[in-house]
Amino acid sequence: MTRSNPPVEEADENDLEVDKPKDWAAGMPGVYHSMQPALKHMGAERTARTLLTMNQKQGFDCMSCAWPDPSGHRSKFEYCENGAKAVTWEATPVTVASEFWAEHSISELRERSEYWLGMQGRLTEPVYKAAGDDYYRPVDWDTAIKIVSDKLKGLSSPDEAAFYTSGRASNEAAFAYQLFIRGFGTNNMPDCSNMCHESSGVAMSETIGVGKATVAYDDFLTTDLMIVIGQNPGTNHPRMLSAMEQQKENGGQIVAVNPLPEAGLRRFKNPQKPKGVVGRGTELADQFLQIRAGGDMALLQAVSKRVLEAEDNNPGSVLDHEFIAEHCEGLDALREHLSHLDEQTVLEATGLRAAEIDELTDRYINAESVIITWAMGVTQQKNGVGTIKEIINLLLLRGNFGRPGAGASPIRGHSNVQGDRTMGIWEQMPDSFLDALGREFSFEPPREHGVDSVDAVRGMRDGAIKFFLSLGGNFVAAMSDTAATEAAMQNLEMNVQISTKLNRSHTVVGQEALILPTMGRTEIDVQASGPQFVSVEDTVSAVHSSEGRVDPVAPNLLSEVAIVSRIAHATLGSRIAADWEGFEDNYDLIRDHISHVVPGCENYNQRIREKDGFLLANGPRDFRRFDTPSGKAVMTVNELDLIDCPPNRLILQTMRSHDQFNTTIYGYNDRYRGIKKGRHVLFVNPEDLVQLGFSDGDLVDVHGEYADGKDRVLRKFRAVAYPTARGSAAVYYPEGNVLVPLDDTVAGSNTPVSKGVIIRLEPAGDGPAGGSSEENKQENMPATV
C-alpha cells in the first residue's frame, strides 16, 4: 500500500469547536478511539498482531510512555488509547513513495503541519539534500553512510559535532551510539531528557544518590497515599489509571495537585471491567488541590512545616526518628529554615486555602506509606530542582523510602529515555563509567563534559557546532524558543535524522541534510545471525526485552543498531576495539559488552531472557542506602523563589493535547478538554478573561514578556474559558515553544522553563495564525497545525 501524497485533512481553525470538559476518562469511548484509527490505517490482521502483543512478555514494548508493566498477570489488552495510536502511527503500511521527494520541495514541506507530515507514511529509503538544493533526493545506503562519515572525518574537531537521542532508542542502539560518539572523540550528547526530567535526576542524585524512581510497580498498588503533582495520567500515561484504580480498591487515597482539573484524575472508567462500561467507574482523587502555576514549592514547604509543628506538639509521634537518625542529615537546618516560612506568602503563591493545605498534611501524617509522583508540571518550573528537593524532604521526614508502598517516583514520558541514560547517553557520564568503557574497547574516552540540548542550540547558533545527528525524535519541534532553534539548525553545515516518519525537523535543515529511514519497534528485525530483539528500561528500572511482531513495511529498512554500526564503522574504522559488523549481525554481542560496562547489568544476555526481565538495583528502594558523599540522604534548604507576575498578566504553561504523543500529532481533538478540530487555543480562567477585558471565544495574540526584550508572539489563538487556577493559563506544546526563551532555563538542570512564562493578551491583529518573533519573521515559523 504505497502512495506519494494520501489525502490528509488540515485543520481550519475557523472550524474549531469547544464543548464542556469531561469529568472522567477512558470507558468505551477510549476503546473506540483506540480501535477506529488502528483498523482504518492498519487493517484487522496487522491491528491484531500489534495490539495483542504490545506490552506482553513475548511482545514489543509500547513506544508511547515508560509506564511499567504489571509484575504478575497481564491483561490480553495491556495497552491504552494513546498507546494504540502510537502503534498505528508507526506500524501503518502506508509508505512515502520515491516520487514524493520530487513532488515536494523542502520549502513546501516546511509550510505543512506536523500532522500532515506524519500522515504521509513510513520512510523507506535514504534521501539527501545537497548544498544549494531545495529537494531531498533518494540515494542508496552506501552513499548515504559515506556522506555522513566523510563529513564527520572532515571536521576540525570532534566537538564540532553533536549527537541527539530520542527516548525511543533501545538499550542496544543507545549503547552502540554512545560508544561511537565517544570513540569519535566528544561527549556532545544532548537528549530528550534534557528537556523533561533532567531536573528530577539532578535533585534526586544530590539528595538520595540516585536519579530514578525509588519504587517498584507493586508499590503503586499498595501505597496508603499517592500524591500526584503536575501530571496528567489520563493522556500522557493512561495505563497508570489502572494501577490507581487498584490502589483505590485496596483502600488507598489519592491527592491530585495541578493547575488544571484532569479528567483522568477525577474518575476512571476501566473498559475491561463491567463498572467501567455500564457503571460510573472509579473515583480517583480524594482531594484536588488546584494550585496556581509555580506554587508547588510553597505548598511542599508548607506541608513539611506543618509536619514538623505536629511533631513539636506531640513529640515522637510524627517523624520517623529512627530512620532520620540512621539515614539522614540536614533536619535541623530544614527545621530552622521552615520556621520562617510566611503563611500569607504560601497562600498567595499557591492560590489555595489554609484548610486545603491542612487537609493534605493530615492525609500525609496519617498514611503509613506514601508515594509522591510527578512529571513535567514540576520539572519544567524555574525552581524545578528545588521543588523536587522539597518532595524528597517531605518523604524523608516520615521515612518513606525503602519500604513497601513508599518512595519518590518521577514518571518518564518516553518509553526508554531512562534506559538510554543508563546506557551512557549523557553529556556528563561519571569517570567510573568512562573508565569501564575505555577498558572494554581499548581507547581513552573524552572526559570533558559535552553540550546538552540548550547548549547544543547555542553552539549551532554561534557556529561552534557544524554537524548534528539525531537518533529518532523531532528536535526542532521539541526544543524551546522555536525561532532561535530553527535559525540555529539552518546554520549547520549538515544535519542527519534517523527516523521512521517525516516531522518538522526534516524541513528545517542546514546546508546539507540526510534522512535515514529505520525500522520501528513493532517490526520483525532479522539480521545475519537470525531474528533479533532489543531491550528497554521503564520508569521503575525494570529492564525487559522487546521484539517486533509484524514484517517491516519495506525490505530496504535498516534497524537503529545497523545504521549506527555502519556509520561508526565507516567513520572510526579500527580506531577502537569494537566489532561494528558483529554488532549489526548479532545484538547479543552488544549485550555482552553492556554486562561488562554498565553497573547492574552483569550477565545481561542471560537475565534479559528471563520471563519478566530483571529489576536494576536501587539503593534507596532496596537497601535504604543513599549514595551521596556523606552516605546519607540529604534534607536540603531551598529558597522560595516565587514567580513575579505583574498585574494584568498570566503565568503560562505548555501541555499536550489528548491527540498527541510528545511532538507527534495524531489528530486535532482534545476530547477530555472539549476541544475539537483545532489546536490554536489558550485556556484561561473565566474570571481572568473578564478581568482582562476579553470574552470566551475571542481571538487573541499571546505575547511573552522577557528580560531580553524580544517579542515572542502566538498569533490568533482562541481564548477558551476553562477552569484553570486563577492567574494561570495553558497552551498546547509544541506550538507554545515559540514563547519559551532559549536562555530561560531551570536553575541546576538547564531544562527549558515551559511552566512559567509571563504573558499578556492583546486583541488579535492582522496576519496568519501561528507563532511569530521579532528577530525571525514568518518564513521561519512553524506551520499551523
C-alpha positions in Angstrom: 0.0 0.0 0.0 2.1 2.9 -1.3 1.1 6.4 -2.2 3.0 9.6 -2.6 0.5 12.0 -1.1 -2.5 10.5 0.6 -5.4 12.9 1.2 -4.9 14.4 4.6 -7.3 17.0 6.0 -5.5 20.0 7.5 -7.2 21.8 10.4 -9.1 25.0 9.7 -9.0 26.8 13.0 -12.2 28.7 12.0 -14.0 25.4 12.4 -12.7 24.9 16.0 -15.4 23.6 18.4 -15.4 24.0 22.2 -17.5 21.8 24.4 -17.6 21.2 28.1 -14.6 19.3 29.5 -15.1 15.7 30.6 -15.0 14.6 34.2 -14.0 11.0 33.5 -11.5 9.2 31.3 -11.4 6.0 29.2 -14.5 3.9 29.1 -16.0 2.7 25.8 -15.0 5.9 24.0 -11.4 5.1 24.8 -11.9 1.7 23.1 -13.5 3.3 20.1 -10.8 5.9 19.7 -8.1 3.2 20.0 -9.6 0.7 17.5 -11.1 3.1 14.9 -7.8 4.5 13.6 -6.0 1.2 14.0 -8.5 -0.7 11.8 -8.6 2.2 9.4 -4.9 2.5 8.8 -3.5 -0.9 9.6 -6.4 -3.3 8.8 -7.7 -6.1 11.0 -4.7 -8.5 10.8 -2.0 -6.0 11.4 -4.0 -4.5 14.2 -4.4 -7.8 15.9 -0.7 -8.7 15.5 0.4 -5.4 17.0 -2.1 -4.5 19.8 -2.4 -8.1 21.2 1.4 -8.4 21.6 2.1 -4.9 22.8 3.5 -4.9 26.4 3.2 -8.6 26.6 6.1 -10.8 27.9 6.9 -12.1 24.4 5.9 -9.0 22.5 7.2 -5.5 22.0 7.3 -2.6 24.4 4.9 0.4 23.7 6.8 3.4 22.4 4.3 6.0 23.9 5.3 6.0 27.6 7.6 4.4 30.2 4.8 3.2 32.5 5.9 -0.2 34.0 4.2 -3.4 33.1 2.4 -5.4 35.8 4.8 -7.8 37.5 2.3 -10.8 37.5 -0.7 -11.5 35.3 -1.2 -9.2 32.4 -4.4 -8.5 30.6 -4.6 -9.5 26.9 -5.3 -5.8 26.3 -2.3 -4.3 28.0 -2.4 -1.0 26.1 -4.2 2.3 26.3 -5.8 4.6 23.8 -2.6 6.6 23.1 -0.5 3.5 23.0 -2.8 2.2 20.3 -2.5 5.4 18.4 1.3 5.3 18.7 1.4 1.8 17.3 -1.0 2.8 14.5 1.2 5.8 13.6 4.3 3.6 13.4 3.0 0.3 12.0 0.9 1.8 9.2 1.6 0.1 5.9 1.4 3.4 4.1 4.8 4.4 2.8 6.4 7.5 1.3 6.9 6.8 -2.4 10.1 7.8 -4.2 8.3 10.3 -6.4 7.2 12.2 -3.3 10.6 13.8 -3.0 10.5 15.3 -6.5 6.9 16.5 -5.9 7.5 18.4 -2.7 10.4 20.8 -2.1 11.7 21.3 1.4 10.3 24.8 1.4 6.9 23.5 0.7 7.1 20.8 3.3 8.1 23.5 5.9 4.6 25.0 5.4 2.9 21.8 6.3 1.6 20.9 9.7 3.2 18.3 12.0 0.1 16.2 11.5 0.2 16.3 7.7 3.9 15.4 7.6 3.4 12.3 9.9 0.4 11.1 7.9 2.4 10.8 4.7 3.5 7.4 5.8 6.7 5.5 6.7 10.0 6.5 5.3 11.6 3.6 3.3 14.8 5.0 1.6 17.6 7.3 2.4 17.3 10.8 0.9 19.9 13.5 0.7 19.7 17.3 0.3 22.8 18.7 -1.3 24.1 22.2 -0.6 22.1 24.8 -2.5 19.3 22.3 -3.3 15.7 22.6 -2.0 14.8 19.0 -2.6 15.6 15.7 -0.9 16.7 13.1 -3.5 16.8 9.3 -2.9 20.3 7.7 -2.5 21.4 4.2 -1.7 22.6 3.2 1.7 26.3 3.0 0.9 26.2 6.5 -0.5 24.3 7.9 2.5 26.7 6.3 5.0 29.7 7.7 3.1 28.2 11.2 3.1 27.9 11.1 6.9 31.3 9.6 7.6 33.1 11.9 5.1 31.6 14.9 6.8 32.5 13.7 10.3 36.1 12.9 9.3 36.4 16.4 7.7 35.5 18.3 10.8 38.3 20.3 12.5 37.4 18.9 15.9 35.0 16.1 17.2 33.4 18.8 19.3 32.1 20.4 16.1 29.5 17.6 16.1 26.5 17.0 18.4 24.5 13.7 18.6 20.9 13.9 19.8 19.0 10.9 21.2 15.3 10.4 21.5 13.8 8.1 24.2 12.5 5.7 21.6 16.0 4.2 21.1 16.6 0.8 22.5 19.3 0.0 25.1 21.3 -1.8 22.4 21.1 1.1 20.0 21.9 3.6 22.7 24.9 1.7 24.0 26.3 1.4 20.5 25.5 5.0 19.8 27.3 6.5 22.8 30.3 4.2 22.1 30.5 5.5 18.6 30.2 9.1 19.8 32.9 8.7 22.4 35.1 6.8 20.1 34.7 9.7 17.7 36.0 11.9 20.5 33.2 14.0 22.0 30.7 14.0 24.8 28.3 16.2 22.9 25.2 14.2 23.6 22.0 16.3 24.0 19.0 14.1 24.6 15.3 14.4 25.2 15.8 14.0 29.0 17.4 17.5 29.0 14.0 18.9 28.1 11.9 16.9 30.5 13.2 15.1 33.6 16.7 16.5 33.9 15.5 18.4 37.0 14.5 15.1 38.6 17.9 13.5 38.0 19.8 16.5 39.4 17.6 16.9 42.5 17.4 13.2 43.4 21.0 12.5 42.7 22.1 15.3 45.1 19.7 14.3 47.9 19.3 10.5 47.8 22.1 9.4 45.4 20.0 8.1 42.5 18.1 9.9 39.8 15.4 7.3 39.3 12.2 6.2 40.9 12.6 4.5 44.3 9.5 2.3 43.9 8.6 -0.8 42.1 5.3 -1.4 40.2 3.6 -3.2 43.1 4.3 -0.2 45.4 1.7 1.8 43.4 -0.9 -0.8 44.2 -0.3 -1.0 47.9 0.5 2.6 49.0 -1.7 4.3 51.5 -1.4 7.6 49.8 -0.4 8.7 46.3 0.3 12.4 45.8 0.2 13.1 42.1 1.8 16.5 41.2 2.0 18.2 37.9 1.0 15.4 35.6 -1.9 14.1 33.5 -2.0 10.3 33.5 -5.2 10.2 31.5 -3.5 11.5 28.4 0.3 11.0 29.0 0.4 7.5 30.5 -3.2 6.2 30.7 -2.1 2.7 31.9 -1.3 4.4 35.3 -5.0 4.8 35.8 -5.4 1.0 36.1 -2.8 0.9 38.9 -4.5 3.9 40.6 -7.9 2.1 40.4 -6.4 -1.0 42.0 -4.7 1.2 44.7 -8.1 2.7 45.5 -9.7 -0.8 45.6 -7.0 -1.7 48.1 -8.0 1.2 50.4 -5.5 3.8 49.3 -6.1 7.5 48.8 -5.0 9.8 46.0 -4.3 13.6 46.1 -4.0 15.5 42.8 -2.1 18.7 42.6 -2.4 20.6 39.3 -3.5 24.0 37.9 -6.0 22.2 35.6 -8.6 19.6 36.6 -7.7 16.5 34.6 -10.4 14.0 33.7 -8.2 11.0 34.3 -7.5 12.0 37.9 -11.2 12.5 38.6 -12.9 9.3 37.5 -11.7 6.3 35.6 -14.0 4.0 33.6 -11.9 0.9 33.1 -13.3 -0.6 29.8 -12.1 -4.1 30.9 -14.5 -4.1 33.9 -18.3 -4.0 33.9 -18.4 -0.9 36.1 -16.3 0.8 33.6 -18.7 0.0 30.8 -22.1 0.4 32.3 -21.3 2.0 35.7 -19.7 5.2 37.0 -16.3 3.7 37.1 -13.9 4.6 40.0 -13.5 7.9 41.7 -9.8 8.5 41.9 -8.6 11.8 43.5 -9.9 12.1 47.1 -8.6 15.7 47.1 -7.8 18.0 44.3 -5.5 21.0 45.0 -5.9 23.4 42.1 -2.6 25.1 42.6 -1.5 28.3 41.0 1.2 27.7 38.4 4.6 27.7 40.0 3.3 27.3 43.6 4.3 23.7 44.2 7.5 24.5 46.2 5.5 26.8 48.5 2.9 24.0 49.0 5.5 21.4 49.8 7.3 23.6 52.2 4.1 24.5 54.0 3.2 20.8 54.4 6.7 20.0 55.7 6.4 22.9 58.2 3.1 21.6 59.4 4.5 18.1 59.8 7.4 19.5 61.9 4.9 21.5 64.0 2.8 18.4 64.6 5.9 16.6 65.9 6.6 19.5 68.2 3.1 19.4 69.6 3.2 15.6 70.0 6.9 14.6 70.3 7.8 11.1 68.9 4.5 10.5 67.1 5.0 12.1 63.7 8.6 11.9 62.4 10.4 8.7 61.8 13.2 9.4 64.2 15.0 6.1 63.8 15.2 6.4 60.1 16.3 10.1 60.2 19.0 9.3 62.8 20.4 6.4 60.8 19.9 7.6 57.2 19.5 11.4 57.0 21.3 14.7 57.6 20.1 18.3 57.5 17.0 18.1 59.7 18.0 21.0 62.0 18.8 23.3 59.1 15.5 22.4 57.4 13.5 23.0 60.6 15.2 26.4 61.1 14.6 27.4 57.5 10.9 26.4 57.5 10.2 28.1 60.8 10.5 31.4 58.9 8.1 30.4 56.1 5.3 33.0 55.9 1.8 31.6 55.7 0.4 34.5 53.7 3.2 34.1 51.1 2.3 30.5 50.8 -1.4 31.2 50.2 -0.6 33.8 47.6 1.9 31.6 45.8 -0.4 28.6 45.7 -3.8 30.2 45.4 -5.0 27.6 48.0 -6.8 28.0 51.3 -5.0 27.1 54.5 -7.7 24.4 55.2 -6.8 22.6 52.0 -3.1 22.5 53.0 -4.1 21.3 56.5 -6.1 18.5 54.9 -3.2 17.4 52.8 -1.0 17.4 55.8 -3.4 15.3 57.8 -3.6 12.8 55.0 0.2 12.6 54.8 0.7 12.2 58.6 -2.0 9.5 58.8 -0.6 7.4 55.9 1.8 4.6 56.8 3.2 4.6 53.3 3.3 7.5 50.8 4.4 7.8 47.1 4.8 11.2 45.6 4.8 11.1 41.8 5.4 14.0 39.4 6.1 14.8 35.8 6.9 17.9 33.7 4.4 20.1 35.5 7.2 20.2 38.2 10.4 19.6 36.3 9.9 22.5 33.9 9.3 25.1 36.5 12.0 27.7 37.1 12.6 26.3 40.6 12.0 22.7 39.4 15.2 21.3 41.0 14.4 22.9 44.3 10.8 21.8 44.2 11.8 18.2 43.7 14.2 18.5 46.6 11.2 19.6 48.7 9.4 16.5 47.6 12.4 14.5 48.9 12.4 16.5 52.2 8.7 15.7 52.8 9.2 12.0 52.1 12.3 11.8 54.3 10.5 13.3 57.3 8.4 10.1 57.8 10.8 7.6 56.4 9.0 7.0 53.1 11.9 5.2 51.4 12.9 1.6 51.4 9.6 0.0 52.5 6.6 -1.2 50.6 4.3 1.4 49.1 6.6 4.3 49.7 9.0 6.4 47.7 9.6 9.1 45.1 8.6 8.5 41.5 9.2 10.8 38.6 7.1 9.4 35.7 9.0 9.3 32.5 7.0 10.2 29.4 9.1 8.4 26.8 9.5 4.7 26.5 13.2 4.3 27.0 14.6 7.7 27.9 15.7 6.2 31.3 17.3 3.2 29.7 19.2 5.5 27.3 20.7 7.3 30.2 21.6 4.0 31.9 23.4 3.0 28.7 25.6 6.2 28.8 23.6 8.7 26.8 24.6 11.7 28.9 27.0 14.5 28.3 28.2 14.2 31.9 28.8 10.4 32.5 30.9 9.7 35.6 34.5 8.7 35.3 33.7 5.2 36.6 31.6 4.6 33.5 34.2 6.1 31.2 36.9 4.0 32.8 35.0 0.8 32.2 34.1 1.8 28.6 37.7 2.6 27.9 39.0 -0.7 29.3 36.3 -2.7 27.4 37.1 -1.1 24.0 40.8 -0.2 24.4 40.6 3.5 24.0 40.6 6.7 26.1 37.1 8.2 26.1 36.9 12.0 26.2 36.4 13.4 29.7 35.3 17.0 29.1 31.6 17.4 29.6 29.7 17.9 26.3 26.7 20.0 25.5 23.1 19.4 26.5 20.1 20.3 24.3 20.0 24.0 25.2 23.8 24.4 24.8 23.7 22.5 21.5 21.4 25.1 20.1 23.7 27.8 21.4 26.6 26.0 19.8 24.9 25.7 16.4 23.8 29.3 16.6 27.4 30.5 17.2 29.0 28.3 14.6 30.8 26.1 17.1 28.7 23.0 16.2 28.6 22.3 12.5 27.1 18.8 12.3 24.0 17.4 14.1 22.9 13.8 14.0 19.6 12.8 15.6 18.8 9.2 16.6 15.0 9.5 16.4 13.0 12.4 17.8 11.9 15.8 16.5 14.5 18.2 18.0 13.3 21.3 16.2 9.7 21.0 17.4 10.7 19.7 20.9 13.1 22.5 21.8 12.3 25.8 23.3 12.4 29.1 21.6 11.3 27.9 18.1 12.7 30.8 16.2 16.1 30.6 17.8 16.2 26.8 17.4 15.2 26.9 13.7 17.8 29.6 13.0 20.5 27.5 14.7 19.6 24.4 12.7 19.8 26.3 9.5 23.3 27.5 10.5 24.6 23.9 10.3 26.8 22.5 7.6 24.9 19.2 7.8 22.2 17.6 9.8 21.2 13.9 9.7 17.9 12.4 11.0 17.4 8.7 11.7 13.6 8.5 11.6 10.5 6.3 10.9 8.3 9.1 9.6 8.5 12.7 8.5 8.4 15.5 11.1 9.2 19.2 11.4 13.0 18.6 11.9 13.2 17.2 8.3 12.1 20.6 7.0 14.4 22.9 8.9 17.9 22.0 7.7 21.4 23.1 7.2 23.5 23.3 4.0 23.3 19.6 3.6 20.8 17.2 5.1 20.1 13.4 5.2 17.1 11.4 6.3 18.0 7.8 7.2 14.8 5.6 7.5 14.8 3.0 10.3 12.6 0.1 11.5 10.0 0.7 14.1 9.8 -1.2 17.4 6.8 -3.1 16.1 8.7 -4.7 13.2 10.5 -8.1 13.0 14.2 -7.5 12.9 16.2 -10.2 11.1 20.0 -9.9 10.9 22.7 -12.3 9.7 22.6 -14.4 12.9 18.8 -14.6 12.8 15.8 -12.7 14.4 16.9 -10.1 17.0 15.3 -8.5 20.0 16.2 -5.4 21.9 15.6 -4.2 25.5 14.3 -1.2 27.3 14.1 0.1 30.9 10.8 1.5 32.3 10.1 4.2 34.8 10.7 1.9 37.8 14.0 0.5 36.4 12.6 -2.8 35.2 14.6 -4.0 32.2 12.8 -6.3 29.7 13.0 -7.4 26.1 11.1 -6.1 23.1 10.6 -8.0 19.9 8.7 -6.8 16.8 5.7 -8.8 15.5 5.0 -7.5 12.0 7.0 -7.5 8.8 8.9 -4.3 8.0 7.0 -2.0 5.7 9.9 -2.1 3.2 12.8 -4.5 2.6 15.3 -1.7 2.4 14.9 -0.6 6.0 17.8 -0.9 8.5 17.5 -1.1 12.3 18.8 1.6 14.5 21.6 -0.7 15.6 22.5 -1.4 12.0 22.5 2.3 11.0 24.7 3.3 14.0 27.1 0.5 13.5 27.6 1.2 9.8 28.2 4.9 10.4 30.6 4.1 13.2 32.5 1.5 11.1 32.8 3.9 8.2 33.9 6.8 10.4 36.1 5.1 13.0 37.5 2.1 11.2 39.6 0.2 13.8 40.2 3.3 16.0 38.6 1.5 18.9 38.3 -2.3 19.6 34.6 -2.6 18.6 33.2 -5.2 16.2 30.8 -2.9 14.5 29.9 -5.5 11.8 29.3 -8.1 14.5 27.1 -5.7 16.4 24.8 -5.4 13.4 24.7 -9.1 12.9 24.0 -10.2 16.5 22.8 -7.9 19.2 24.0 -10.4 21.9 27.5 -9.1 21.2 26.4 -5.6 22.3 24.7 -7.0 25.4 27.9 -8.9 26.4 29.7 -5.5 26.4 26.9 -3.9 28.3 27.3 -6.5 31.0 30.9 -5.5 31.4 30.4 -1.8 31.4 27.1 -0.8 32.8 26.6 -1.2 36.6 23.8 -3.5 37.5 23.7 -5.2 34.0 26.0 -8.1 34.8 25.0 -11.3 32.9 22.8 -9.2 30.7 22.1 -11.7 28.0 21.0 -14.3 30.5 18.9 -12.0 32.6 17.1 -10.2 29.8 15.9 -13.6 28.6 14.1 -14.4 31.8 10.3 -14.2 31.6 10.0 -10.9 33.3 13.4 -9.5 32.6 15.1 -8.0 35.7 14.9 -5.1 38.1 18.0 -2.9 38.3 19.2 -2.4 41.9 18.2 0.8 43.6 19.9 1.9 46.8 17.1 3.8 48.5 14.4 1.3 47.5 16.3 -1.9 48.1 18.6 -1.2 51.0 17.9 2.2 52.3 21.3 3.1 51.0 22.0 6.6 49.8 25.0 7.0 47.6 25.7 10.6 48.4 29.1 12.0 49.6 28.1 11.5 53.2 26.3 8.2 52.7 23.1 9.7 54.0 20.0 11.2 52.4 20.2 15.0 52.5 17.4 17.2 53.7 18.0 20.5 51.9 17.3 24.1 52.4 15.7 25.7 49.3 14.9 29.4 49.0 11.3 30.0 48.0 11.6 31.7 44.6 8.2 32.9 43.6 7.1 33.9 40.1 6.8 37.6 39.8 3.6 38.1 37.8 2.7 41.8 37.2 -0.9 42.9 37.2 -3.0 42.0 34.1 -0.6 39.3 33.2 -0.9 35.5 33.4 1.5 32.6 34.1 1.5 30.2 31.1 2.3 26.5 30.9 2.6 24.3 27.9 1.0 20.9 27.8 0.0 18.0 25.5 -3.4 17.6 23.8 -5.0 14.2 24.2 -4.5 13.5 20.5 -0.7 13.6 20.6 2.4 12.0 21.9 5.3 14.4 22.5 5.6 16.3 19.2 3.6 13.7 17.2 0.1 14.9 16.4 -2.4 12.2 15.9 -5.4 14.5 15.3 -6.9 17.8 16.1 -9.1 16.9 19.1 -8.5 17.1 22.8 -11.5 15.0 23.9 -11.1 15.4 27.6 -10.9 19.2 27.5 -13.7 19.6 25.0 -11.6 20.8 22.1 -12.4 19.6 18.5 -10.9 20.4 15.1 -8.1 22.7 16.2 -5.1 23.4 18.4 -4.8 27.2 18.5 -6.4 27.6 21.8 -5.4 29.4 25.1 -7.0 28.1 28.2 -7.8 30.9 30.7 -9.9 31.0 33.9 -13.2 32.7 33.1 -12.8 35.3 35.8 -9.3 36.2 34.5 -10.7 36.6 31.0 -13.3 39.1 32.3 -10.8 40.9 34.3 -8.5 41.3 31.3 -11.4 42.6 29.1 -11.9 39.5 26.9 -14.7 37.1 26.4 -14.8 33.4 25.8 -14.1 32.7 22.1 -12.2 35.9 21.4 -9.2 35.7 19.2 -6.1 37.0 21.0 -2.4 37.5 20.4 -0.3 35.9 23.2 2.8 38.0 23.9 5.6 36.6 26.1 7.3 39.2 28.3 11.0 38.7 28.9 14.1 40.4 30.3 15.8 40.2 26.9 13.2 42.5 25.4 12.4 40.2 22.4 8.8 40.0 21.4 7.7 36.4 21.0 4.1 36.0 20.0 1.4 33.4 19.3 -1.0 34.9 16.8 -4.8 34.5 16.6 -5.3 31.9 19.3 -8.9 31.2 20.6 -9.4 32.2 24.2 -11.2 29.4 25.9 -12.9 30.0 29.3 -11.6 27.0 31.2 -11.5 26.0 34.9 -7.7 26.7 35.3 -6.3 28.1 38.5 -6.7 31.8 38.8 -3.7 33.6 37.2 -2.7 30.6 35.2 -3.1 29.8 31.5 -2.2 26.9 29.3 -1.4 26.3 25.6 -0.5 23.3 23.6 3.0 22.1 23.1 4.9 22.3 20.7 3.1 25.4 19.5 3.8 27.2 22.8 7.5 26.6 22.5 7.6 29.9 20.5 7.1 31.7 23.8 9.8 29.9 25.8 13.2 31.8 25.6 16.3 29.7 25.0 18.1 31.2 27.9 15.2 30.8 30.4 16.2 27.5 32.0 15.8 25.7 35.3 18.5 26.5 37.8 20.7 23.5 38.2 19.4 21.4 35.3 19.3 23.8 32.3 15.9 22.5 31.3 13.7 25.0 29.4 11.2 26.7 31.6 8.0 25.7 29.9 5.9 26.1 33.0 6.2 29.7 34.0 6.1 32.1 31.0 4.7 35.5 31.8 2.2 36.5 29.1 -0.1 39.4 28.2 -3.1 39.2 25.9 -4.0 41.6 23.2 -6.8 41.5 20.6 -5.7 39.5 17.6 -4.1 41.6 14.9 -3.7 41.0 11.2 -1.6 38.3 9.7 -1.6 34.5 9.7 -2.2 32.4 12.8 0.7 30.7 14.5 4.0 31.7 16.1 6.0 34.9 15.3 9.0 36.6 16.6 10.6 40.0 16.0 14.0 38.5 15.3 12.8 35.7 13.0 9.7 36.5 11.0 7.0 34.3 9.5 9.1 32.5 6.9 10.9 30.5 9.6 7.9 29.9 11.8 6.3 26.5 12.4 3.3 25.8 10.1 0.0 26.0 11.8 -1.5 22.7 13.0 
